[in-house]
Amino acid sequence: MGERITIILGSANVEKLRNIQAKMIKTSPKYISFSHLLNLVVVEGLKKYRA
């Protein structure tokens, strides 16, 4: 389990993430939490910055 932190996201980013979450929920037999989705997006984004 990860750390509990508080972040502030812009409403446009939240809307985009919720749309991605909705698409994933429709195609997955499991529930996709917002935290899980956010972690997936961050991991993919960080791959671009690995040295």
VODRENDREN-780699 format. One record per residue: x, y, z of N, C-alpha, C in turn. Coordinates in Angstrom, 3 decimals. Example, Ala and Ser with C-alpha at 12.3 -4.5 7.8 and 13.67 -1.06 7.14 Angstrom:
2
R       n_c1       n_c2       n_c3      ca_c1      ca_c2      ca_c3       c_c1       c_c2       c_c3
R     13.190     -5.690      7.800     12.300     -4.500      7.800     13.200     -3.300      7.800
R     12.850     -2.250      7.080     13.670     -1.060      7.140     12.900      0.030      7.870
//
This chain:
51
R       n_c1       n_c2       n_c3      ca_c1      ca_c2      ca_c3       c_c1       c_c2       c_c3
R      0.842     -1.177      0.000      0.000      0.000      0.000      0.883      1.234      0.000
R      0.458      2.255     -0.697      1.232      3.475     -0.811      0.957      4.446      0.317
R      1.599      5.568      0.215      1.408      6.633      1.187      0.136      7.404      0.879
R     -0.466      7.933      1.910     -1.634      8.782      1.718     -1.142     10.218      1.617
R     -1.448     10.854      0.489     -1.058     12.243      0.271     -2.256     13.011     -0.267
R     -2.140     14.320     -0.224     -3.178     15.180     -0.782     -2.588     15.930     -1.964
R     -3.300     15.908     -3.080     -2.875     16.659     -4.258     -4.053     17.488     -4.756
R     -3.738     18.503     -5.502     -4.771     19.345     -6.099     -4.599     19.261     -7.610
R     -5.657     18.834     -8.290     -5.643     18.712     -9.746     -6.578     19.743    -10.354
R     -6.217     20.224    -11.517     -7.100     21.114    -12.244     -8.340     20.369    -12.699
R     -9.439     21.071    -12.809    -10.699     20.421    -13.164    -10.645     19.781    -14.554
R     -9.902     20.361    -15.468     -9.776     19.778    -16.806     -9.057     18.430    -16.738
R     -8.027     18.340    -15.889     -7.301     17.080    -15.741     -8.155     16.028    -15.047
R     -8.935     16.444    -14.063     -9.820     15.506    -13.377    -10.840     14.947    -14.360
R    -11.382     15.799    -15.203    -12.370     15.350    -16.186    -11.756     14.339    -17.154
R    -10.531     14.609    -17.621     -9.855     13.681    -18.525     -9.599     12.341    -17.837
R     -9.160     12.393    -16.584     -8.898     11.162    -15.839    -10.187     10.381    -15.591
R    -11.273     11.070    -15.279    -12.557     10.393    -15.059    -13.050      9.727    -16.343
R    -12.809     10.366    -17.488    -13.192      9.760    -18.764    -12.374      8.498    -19.044
R    -11.082      8.549    -18.738    -10.238      7.365    -18.899    -10.716      6.268    -17.956
R    -11.039      6.640    -16.718    -11.528      5.673    -15.742    -12.820      5.019    -16.218
R    -13.719      5.807    -16.775    -14.990      5.263    -17.264    -14.758      4.248    -18.382
R    -13.852      4.554    -19.301    -13.543      3.628    -20.389    -12.936      2.338    -19.843
R    -12.051      2.459    -18.850    -11.418      1.277    -18.270    -12.429      0.420    -17.517
R    -13.361      1.051    -16.830    -14.383      0.310    -16.087    -15.263     -0.487    -17.049
R    -15.563      0.099    -18.197    -16.407     -0.586    -19.176    -15.727     -1.818    -19.756
R    -14.401     -1.791    -19.874    -13.695     -2.892    -20.518    -13.061     -3.870    -19.533
R    -13.078     -3.548    -18.251    -12.435     -4.405    -17.255    -13.480     -5.069    -16.362
R    -13.255     -6.323    -15.993    -14.186     -6.976    -15.066    -14.012     -6.474    -13.626
R    -12.885     -5.811    -13.352    -12.603     -5.300    -12.013    -12.958     -3.818    -11.924
R    -13.182     -3.357    -10.696    -13.397     -1.933    -10.469    -12.051     -1.221    -10.555
R    -12.012     -0.097    -11.197    -10.797      0.703    -11.329    -10.970      1.951    -10.471
R    -10.226      2.019     -9.380    -10.349      3.190     -8.505     -9.622      4.383     -9.125
R    -10.003      5.561     -8.699     -9.361      6.772     -9.201     -7.886      6.780     -8.803
R     -7.580      6.322     -7.597     -6.186      6.270     -7.140     -5.361      5.316     -8.009
R     -5.934      4.165     -8.319     -5.235      3.189     -9.170     -4.972      3.787    -10.547
R     -5.975      4.413    -11.110     -5.822      5.045    -12.412     -4.744      6.126    -12.371
R     -4.779      6.963    -11.345     -3.803      8.045    -11.232     -2.388      7.484    -11.124
R     -2.215      6.396    -10.375     -0.905      5.766    -10.280     -0.449      5.226    -11.630
R     -1.350      4.617    -12.399     -0.994      4.121    -13.730     -0.542      5.258    -14.642
R     -1.261      6.356    -14.612     -0.922      7.507    -15.462      0.425      8.100    -15.055
R      0.670      8.194    -13.769      1.940      8.749    -13.289      3.106      7.842    -13.678
R      2.943      6.541    -13.519      4.011      5.600    -13.891      4.342      5.727    -15.369
R      3.303      5.782    -16.214      3.538      5.924    -17.654      4.224      7.252    -17.970
R      3.810      8.308    -17.295      4.422      9.616    -17.517      5.874      9.661    -17.070
R      6.178      8.994    -15.962      7.542      8.998    -15.446      8.501      8.190    -16.316
R      7.986      7.248    -17.076      8.842      6.457    -17.969      9.567      7.361    -18.976
R      8.949      8.461    -19.324      9.543      9.390    -20.284     10.748     10.119    -19.693
R     10.837     10.186    -18.355     11.874     10.962    -17.695     12.977     10.116    -17.080
R     12.968      8.824    -17.330     14.022      7.972    -16.783     15.321      8.220    -17.544
R     16.385      8.301    -16.791     17.696      8.578    -17.395     18.443      7.310    -17.716
//
